[in-house]
């Protein structure tokens, strides 16, 4: 391959240096020469010269310069004599592209500085990097910012367009008003339009005469713009402003503050619902196994981890086999994780737990041992480090429901999944024949067996169901947090807290406890901070259990023997 | 037959065993004079919560030892690593350190990650005159005679990062949200950051500080707070969130519609090795501050990265050739080499001689040349600000001019204190 590179180099050398000469004025030519030099002042000035051309191709060159892709080399005709920047030998500025290695030499494709015309592949050693130091990058930034913003407004992703609008609004630079107006005219997405209108009003509030500012203040109030509050407050307190302006600003601030109170309240409610739904999903399987079978399943967390790792494996299958359908992997992972955990649960129940029914301490120790085995198994198989589970696109980002309130898709999804799981459990336990048998065995095992219910089969199904729900929870949790061998341990305490607070064996109690703990936690967190919120919750649960040791929904009457 | 009882059998085999042991032991005593290997301790958690981070440090130390042994060892003697597992348990760290120093009599120990583990072994090394190379960036405010710190001090990581965020190039941010996990490093780091920001004229109400428990998973409330804090622009998050909690944090951050160009997160505890287990989609465009990245473009780094990958694949470590290098891994690696050079200079493995030889020692580390300080037991290092890319690597966006001298006592929180083991006795009061 080495002769080929040399041949390319020679071919390039012999080619006449024609082409884009017309696009370069003498100024730019001189600026390029300065860039390759070492004088910081002149280099910064050179950037200004190139940037001021306003030519898109020169801007692309500046962007390459900022990214450290620009090189200098001896001008054609003087090659093969390496020299550093600043030497009297005329230098040619090129933009580097793809790299490759050939033996111990590194090769790089190079392109012309202005139009990106390919200039062949040369050894990296023949080039000198034109390093963009901090100063140079600061000089480049303003020239690229406008271009970047234009690019962002043309992006198909509305989130990107919205982000660009927010950025311009925050900068409130008078020069950006026409760009924002142009973008607003061509925008269809209501949320991006809102952000653009807000940006425009912010610019006008910062740079405008009294009438414009009054109108802008009114507009910002109507848009419920939280970003405008500092500016509006300044205007309100500005003694030099007219009475109308200050009045408008005061009204707008009041309006925005009322709106913020509303969104904050709704947001906290949603956060509570989200945390509650996660707690409920984690605790549901545990509540069923604990409540119906009296088995304290310490391996519940590890069954969740099994579900999470199943999701990881399914994701990798999809990535390898059907990359185009990658986003669908999660829909397959949900039932798969349920199944894998359920099978593991049935094996656990049939294998060991069934020999220990009625001996709660022994089952507790046994399931704890099982949890260690599963955990170490996962560690051996997948490694001690966390694994990476990507969110499908439809679970990334959030849905803006009102100004200032965005609900993340993953949390909305988990709330939905929990609702469906609870409804399904309710139907299964209280409306189906299988559920009737489960309840019968729970109430009186011997009598049910006499009446022809296969108690052992019911045991296995119930345990499998609880384990499957754990797997489902594990799958859902991959969209919120980490997946690692110790995943189960992070969640098991919270799950038990919910089940015990709710009252053993009561589905309604578990639901209420999860909602209560979730809501309380999120309600007090803004005031106390995350660390103390957790402490406060634990204290609250302890105090509650002091007063009502059997939980929210205690089993009353003659049945309450345990 | 009954005469040969079980007791006789036991006695007989014990005697035989003792005899064999004596015979087996004899030759090694003869050769022990000059060629006996030098024992070095490796004190990193191989199980428990910190295993995720610390296992890689053990791997790279063993790799460095292998390299040195392949070239004939040190002073003609091979290195023999003694690897112990303190299991992420701070008390066990002290116990294992004692075992390394008193029982195994190691010449030097490479170890620790968390500050609490370092604090726990500190008295052991000081009382027994041991030598510890500590490879992780930390909060400073320490100056031990028996420790060499090859990681960054606050002025080599925290301060340059905050400076960068305030500069025109970094985005000129004016409001800062200091977010961390609740333990010693984030608390001290934020104390220093706050003092620095106040000294630079950032008003008090433009600085927020917040902590979360270990393993915190639910960042809804905090992200909503950041969102309100950042509305109006020019706000940045300085994050000392520890490993595990980063995924839920960045996911929530992205899902609530915050973007890196409007509210960037500058992280001090997220490196390539942590990014291995993360869905990096939500992190792209955010920043980190370190002294080394795997992407650093130097010939010696290319060699180092491929050697590490090759070592992990060859010794069948989990991850194999997919393993990555990062700042603490590099610091742990060059620590071994610095010690080797010092031993060669001192012509002895004796702690006090080696300690003096380490002063001013230079080494061409993968990330570029580093230099051990002449007096304060820390390391001159370059500072690099990196932007997170989709593949879990970093693009360097800012680089310090040359090497930055380490200041174990930050001028912002302890302006009157200094650290010097040549002219003074460790931490001393500066004269006004």
Interface residues (C-beta under 8 A of the other chain):
Chain A: X134 X137 X138 X141 X159 X162 X163 X166 X167 X169 X170 X171 X226 X227 X228 X229 X230 X231 X260 X264 X267 X268 X271 X274 X275 X278 X383 X384 X385 X386 X387 X388 X389 X390 X391 X396 X397 X398 X400 X406 X408 X409 X410 X411 X479 X480 X481 X482 X483 X484 X486 X490 X521 X522 X525 X526 X529 X530 X531 X534
Chain B: X47 X49 X51 X52 X55 X167 X168 X169 X182 X210 X211 X212 X213 X215 X216 X217 X218 X220 X221 X222 X224 X225 X228 X231 X232 X233 X234 X244 X247 X248 X251 X252 X254 X255 X256 X257 X259 X261 X262 X276 X277 X278 X279 X280 X281 X282 X318 X319 X397 X398
